[in-house]
Amino acid sequence: MRPLRVSAEWVLPVGGEPIAAGAVLVGAGGKIEAVGADAAVPRPPGAERVELGAAALLPGLVNAHSHLELTALRGLVRDRPFGAWLMTIRAIKEGLDAEKFRASARWGVLEGFAAGITTSGDTGSTLQAAAALDELGGRGVAYHEVYGPDPVACAEVVAGLKRALSALEAHRSDRVAVGVSPHAPYTVSDPLLAAVTALASARGLKTAMHVAESREERELVEEGRGPFADNLRSRGIAVEARGTTVQWLERAGFLACRPLLIHCVTAGADDFEVARRWGATVAHCPWSNAVLGHGRADLGAMRRAGLTVGLGTDSVAAGGRPDLFAEARLAALGLDLSPREMLRLVTADGAAALGLEGVGLLQPGAWGDLAAVGLGAPAFAAVPEPEAVVAWGAAASDVVFAAVAGRVVYARGRWPRVQVDAERDAYRRAASAAAASRSARERGIFAR
């Protein structure tokens, strides 16, 4: 691969002061070799040169929590109680095959590139997100989701997990890491959580879990009641109060895996202190939490506790689009965050939450993952403070460029080396199949 040299009106390293008329040089090995004023950054013979002009160049954005395989379900399930929302998503998935999930995940990766997202912390159960990231040149952690609330099924579920991990090995690389995710407290039994914890520890796997997301989950875990508890008891599964979700995870030994805790809406200051002590991190998803009616996670309390927090878009199944700039603004509401702190939430802090080194900063030795916001829109006519202009004014639609490890993956409406028409057609077929699956579910074919 040739070196890549990118220049722009502004370079925002995130780890240091903005650089006017700056440039970044990424070596042939995919890592940054120089960052600085355009005149001072070398111009190696044969390097690919990209001159962005009126743009702000920053680290590639890091989406701490996504569900790429569900991209084709965008907006299909809305305005339902959380339990019904989950069951509908599950029923729609049952009507799709691997080909549809692959197309869905691939379009999710491409859409992410166009939004400046070069790294995803993705959870899914179909194996397709890891394949999509691998094949399209993205970076991320593919957490394989594990479901099994019935203790009797524990051994069978663990056997299936091991088979899935073996399949995922084909996509492991210096760009794509593999992890495991016991899905949530209402879908994982105590024996299964213990077994996944042991497996992850033995293999050194990254871990993640949906935690303290909803009122329904809190009622189940803390009080042993509510709709989730009723559903489990109707299936002959015993339910008892277990303290807070974070306390339960600590007793089970799961926090020793330093997991990514996703959501944490109903968690409190004591939970955050426990999580920080074990080295756990958090994926905060402001838009998803709001649109699904869960409320607002206390980012201020997380930061006061010293937790590492990244921002995630979660699934687009409830509507919306992957826009980490919008997530940063939602997260910052009511908090005294500087523009640089807001940008760190979707770059360096997101990478740290995923346990990824050399990602999320523009500095020599880091991976050459880049994103650029065009400054041609009327709102950017004057740029007195570039970090503030981007943090408070940019949107996914303003992104004009993205690269991963020095390889251009998006440039002004185009995805190099990608047959976009074929990808779009495959995605549309997947979306049509998802809509048909939802209709079938609503007619009772997938009755529960």
Rosetta blueprint (number, residue, H / E / L):
1 M L
2 R L
3 P L
4 L E
5 R E
6 V E
7 S E
8 A E
9 E E
10 W E
11 V E
12 L L
13 P L
14 V L
15 G L
16 G L
17 E L
18 P L
19 I E
20 A E
21 A E
22 G E
23 A E
24 V E
25 L E
26 V E
27 G L
28 A L
29 G L
30 G L
31 K E
32 I E
33 E E
34 A E
35 V E
36 G E
37 A E
38 D H
39 A H
40 A H
41 V L
42 P L
43 R L
44 P L
45 P L
46 G L
47 A L
48 E E
49 R E
50 V E
51 E E
52 L L
53 G L
54 A L
55 A E
56 A E
57 L E
58 L E
59 P E
60 G L
61 L E
62 V E
63 N E
64 A E
65 H E
66 S E
67 H L
68 L H
69 E H
70 L H
71 T H
72 A H
73 L H
74 R L
75 G L
76 L L
77 V L
78 R L
79 D L
80 R L
81 P L
82 F H
83 G H
84 A H
85 W H
86 L H
87 M H
88 T H
89 I H
90 R H
91 A H
92 I H
93 K H
94 E H
95 G L
96 L L
97 D L
98 A H
99 E H
100 K H
101 F H
102 R H
103 A H
104 S H
105 A H
106 R H
107 W H
108 G H
109 V H
110 L H
111 E H
112 G H
113 F H
114 A H
115 A L
116 G L
117 I E
118 T E
119 T E
120 S E
121 G E
122 D E
123 T E
124 G E
125 S L
126 T L
127 L L
128 Q H
129 A H
130 A H
131 A H
132 A H
133 L H
134 D H
135 E H
136 L H
137 G L
138 G L
139 R E
140 G E
141 V E
142 A E
143 Y E
144 H E
145 E E
146 V E
147 Y L
148 G E
149 P L
150 D L
151 P H
152 V H
153 A H
154 C H
155 A H
156 E H
157 V H
158 V H
159 A H
160 G H
161 L H
162 K H
163 R H
164 A H
165 L H
166 S H
167 A H
168 L H
169 E H
170 A H
171 H H
172 R L
173 S L
174 D L
175 R L
176 V E
177 A E
178 V E
179 G E
180 V E
181 S E
182 P E
183 H L
184 A L
185 P L
186 Y L
187 T L
188 V E
189 S L
190 D H
191 P H
192 L H
193 L H
194 A H
195 A H
196 V H
197 T H
198 A H
199 L H
200 A H
201 S H
202 A H
203 R H
204 G L
205 L L
206 K E
207 T E
208 A E
209 M E
210 H E
211 V E
212 A L
213 E L
214 S L
215 R H
216 E H
217 E H
218 R H
219 E H
220 L H
221 V H
222 E H
223 E H
224 G L
225 R L
226 G L
227 P H
228 F H
229 A H
230 D H
231 N H
232 L H
233 R H
234 S H
235 R L
236 G L
237 I L
238 A L
239 V L
240 E L
241 A L
242 R L
243 G L
244 T L
245 T H
246 V H
247 Q H
248 W H
249 L H
250 E H
251 R H
252 A H
253 G L
254 F H
255 L H
256 A H
257 C H
258 R L
259 P L
260 L E
261 L E
262 I E
263 H E
264 C L
265 V L
266 T L
267 A L
268 G L
269 A H
270 D H
271 D H
272 F H
273 E H
274 V H
275 A H
276 R H
277 R H
278 W H
279 G L
280 A L
281 T E
282 V E
283 A E
284 H E
285 C L
286 P H
287 W H
288 S H
289 N H
290 A H
291 V H
292 L L
293 G L
294 H L
295 G L
296 R L
297 A L
298 D L
299 L H
300 G H
301 A H
302 M H
303 R H
304 R H
305 A H
306 G L
307 L L
308 T L
309 V E
310 G E
311 L E
312 G L
313 T L
314 D E
315 S L
316 V H
317 A H
318 A H
319 G L
320 G L
321 R L
322 P L
323 D L
324 L H
325 F H
326 A H
327 E H
328 A H
329 R H
330 L H
331 A H
332 A H
333 L L
334 G L
335 L L
336 D L
337 L L
338 S L
339 P H
340 R H
341 E H
342 M H
343 L H
344 R H
345 L H
346 V L
347 T L
348 A H
349 D H
350 G H
351 A H
352 A H
353 A H
354 L L
355 G L
356 L L
357 E L
358 G L
359 V L
360 G L
361 L L
362 L L
363 Q L
364 P L
365 G L
366 A L
367 W E
368 G L
369 D L
370 L E
371 A E
372 A E
373 V E
374 G E
375 L L
376 G L
377 A L
378 P H
379 A H
380 F H
381 A L
382 A L
383 V L
384 P L
385 E L
386 P H
387 E H
388 A H
389 V H
390 V H
391 A H
392 W H
393 G H
394 A L
395 A L
396 A H
397 S H
398 D H
399 V E
400 V E
401 F E
402 A E
403 A E
404 V E
405 A L
406 G L
407 R E
408 V E
409 V E
410 Y E
411 A E
412 R L
413 G L
414 R E
415 W L
416 P L
417 R L
418 V L
419 Q L
420 V H
421 D H
422 A H
423 E H
424 R H
425 D H
426 A H
427 Y H
428 R H
429 R H
430 A H
431 A H
432 S H
433 A H
434 A H
435 A H
436 A H
437 S H
438 R H
439 S H
440 A H
441 R H
442 E H
443 R L
444 G L
445 I L
446 F L
447 A L
448 R L
